[in-house]
Amino acid sequence: MQTDAPNVALRFLGEAPSLDRMLRDGDADLDIGVIHAPPPEIRVEPLFTDRMAVVVRAGHPLTLGRLTSERLAAAAHVSASRRGRLSGPIDAALAEHGLRRQVAMAVPTYAAAVLVCARTDLVGLLPARVGRHTRDTLGLVALDPPMDLPPLEISQAWHQRYDADGAHNWLRACVREVAGILSEEDR
């Protein structure tokens, strides 16, 4: 983007209680993430599918021996949730085994979660793509969860008024290109 449009500035926002309303009101141009039940005027384009990974600091006790549901549930966790949620799909999966985890902290982004994991014994649950890229920079270890978790369907969403907007089409194409590069890294 710096080469093609050096005067464009991107502004990343935390998720609001009603991102659909922000798209509709023009307060946000694009939503990238897991999109749940958008209203009819919101367009959604799937970008890629990811899976979840357990992320811990190098030397964390969970890196020693087999990772089991019991060991995972017994560890203290950090939740990455744009809305501050303390539970998610992992909690449903643990409950199927009669287990509960303790969430000691909720942070608004995966970036914040990996920084917490790098300096503490808290366990993060992050998209596998994020986990893979933290090993070299932060010394984190990404582990496969010991249970099946639903896949993450990552999409971009926008208000229909931007369907024919040239600048917005360009922005969506840039996002699509980056998503394609991320997908190729999995091969």
C-alpha positions in Angstrom: 0.0 0.0 0.0 2.9 2.4 0.7 4.0 2.0 -2.9 0.6 2.2 -4.6 -1.0 4.8 -2.3 1.6 6.5 -0.1 -0.9 9.1 1.2 -3.4 6.5 2.5 -3.5 6.1 6.2 -5.1 3.0 7.7 -6.8 3.3 11.1 -7.5 0.1 13.0 -10.3 0.2 15.5 -11.3 -2.0 18.3 -14.6 -3.8 17.9 -17.6 -1.7 18.9 -20.7 -3.2 20.4 -22.4 -2.8 17.0 -19.8 -3.0 14.2 -22.7 -3.4 11.7 -23.9 0.0 12.7 -20.4 1.5 12.3 -20.3 0.1 8.7 -23.8 1.4 8.0 -23.0 4.8 9.5 -19.7 5.1 7.7 -17.7 5.2 10.9 -15.8 2.1 9.7 -15.1 1.1 6.1 -14.2 -2.6 6.5 -14.5 -5.3 9.1 -12.0 -8.1 9.0 -12.5 -11.1 11.2 -15.1 -13.7 12.1 -18.4 -12.2 10.8 -21.6 -13.5 12.5 -25.0 -13.0 11.0 -24.6 -9.7 9.2 -27.7 -7.7 8.2 -28.7 -7.8 4.5 -27.0 -4.5 3.6 -23.6 -5.8 4.8 -21.6 -7.7 2.2 -19.3 -10.5 3.3 -16.3 -12.0 1.4 -14.6 -15.1 2.9 -10.8 -14.7 2.9 -9.4 -17.9 4.5 -10.0 -20.5 7.1 -7.7 -20.9 10.1 -7.6 -23.2 13.1 -6.8 -22.3 16.7 -3.5 -23.0 18.4 -2.4 -22.9 22.1 0.4 -20.4 22.5 2.8 -20.3 25.5 6.2 -19.0 26.3 9.2 -21.2 25.6 9.9 -23.4 28.7 6.2 -23.2 29.8 5.2 -26.4 31.7 2.7 -27.2 28.9 5.6 -27.7 26.5 6.8 -30.6 28.6 5.0 -33.9 27.9 1.7 -34.5 26.1 -0.8 -31.7 26.1 -4.1 -33.0 27.5 -7.4 -31.4 28.0 -6.9 -31.7 31.8 -3.5 -29.9 31.7 -4.8 -27.2 29.4 -7.8 -26.6 31.6 -5.7 -26.4 34.8 -3.5 -23.6 33.4 -4.4 -19.9 33.7 -5.4 -18.3 30.4 -5.5 -14.9 28.7 -8.5 -14.4 26.4 -8.1 -12.3 23.3 -11.5 -10.8 22.7 -12.4 -7.5 21.0 -15.5 -7.4 23.2 -13.8 -8.6 26.5 -15.4 -12.0 26.5 -14.1 -14.5 29.0 -15.4 -17.6 27.3 -15.4 -19.0 23.8 -15.4 -22.2 21.8 -12.6 -23.7 23.9 -14.9 -23.5 26.9 -17.6 -25.5 25.2 -15.0 -28.1 24.1 -13.6 -28.4 27.7 -17.1 -28.6 29.1 -17.7 -31.7 26.9 -14.9 -33.3 29.0 -16.3 -32.0 32.3 -13.6 -29.4 32.5 -13.4 -25.6 33.0 -10.6 -23.2 32.6 -9.7 -20.1 34.5 -9.3 -16.9 32.4 -7.1 -14.6 34.4 -7.1 -11.8 31.9 -9.0 -10.5 28.8 -7.2 -8.3 26.3 -8.7 -6.7 23.2 -6.3 -8.1 20.6 -4.2 -11.1 19.7 -1.2 -8.8 19.6 -1.7 -7.9 23.3 -2.3 -11.6 24.1 1.0 -12.7 22.6 2.8 -10.1 24.6 1.2 -11.3 27.8 2.0 -14.9 27.0 5.6 -14.1 26.2 6.2 -12.6 29.7 3.9 -14.8 31.9 2.7 -18.4 32.4 -0.7 -17.5 31.0 -1.9 -19.6 28.1 -3.3 -18.0 24.9 -5.6 -19.5 22.3 -4.9 -17.8 19.0 -5.3 -18.4 15.3 -2.6 -20.8 14.2 -1.2 -18.2 11.7 -0.6 -15.7 14.5 1.0 -18.4 16.7 3.4 -19.4 14.0 4.7 -15.9 13.5 5.4 -15.3 17.2 8.1 -18.0 17.6 10.9 -16.1 16.1 9.9 -12.6 17.3 8.7 -13.4 20.9 10.0 -16.9 21.5 6.5 -18.4 21.9 5.6 -22.0 21.2 2.4 -22.9 19.3 0.8 -26.2 20.3 -2.1 -28.1 18.8 -5.1 -28.1 21.1 -5.9 -31.5 22.5 -9.5 -31.3 21.3 -11.3 -30.4 18.2 -12.2 -26.7 18.0 -14.4 -25.1 15.3 -12.4 -23.5 12.4 -12.2 -19.8 12.2 -13.7 -18.4 9.0 -12.0 -15.1 8.4 -13.9 -12.7 6.2 -14.0 -9.0 5.2 -17.3 -7.1 5.5 -18.5 -3.7 4.2 -21.6 -1.8 3.6 -23.2 -2.3 0.2 -22.9 1.4 -0.7 -19.2 0.7 -1.3 -19.8 -2.1 -3.9 -18.9 0.1 -6.9 -16.5 2.5 -5.1 -13.1 2.3 -6.8 -11.0 3.2 -3.7 -12.9 0.7 -1.5 -12.6 -2.0 -4.2 -8.8 -1.3 -4.2 -8.7 -1.6 -0.4 -10.6 -4.9 -0.4 -8.2 -6.2 -3.1 -5.3 -5.3 -0.9 -6.8 -7.2 2.0 -7.6 -10.2 -0.4 -3.9 -10.2 -1.6 -2.5 -10.3 2.0 -5.0 -13.0 2.9 -3.8 -15.0 -0.1 -0.2 -14.6 1.0 -1.1 -15.9 4.5 -2.9 -18.9 2.9 0.1 -19.7 0.7 2.3 -19.8 3.8 0.3 -22.7 5.1 1.3 -24.9 2.1 
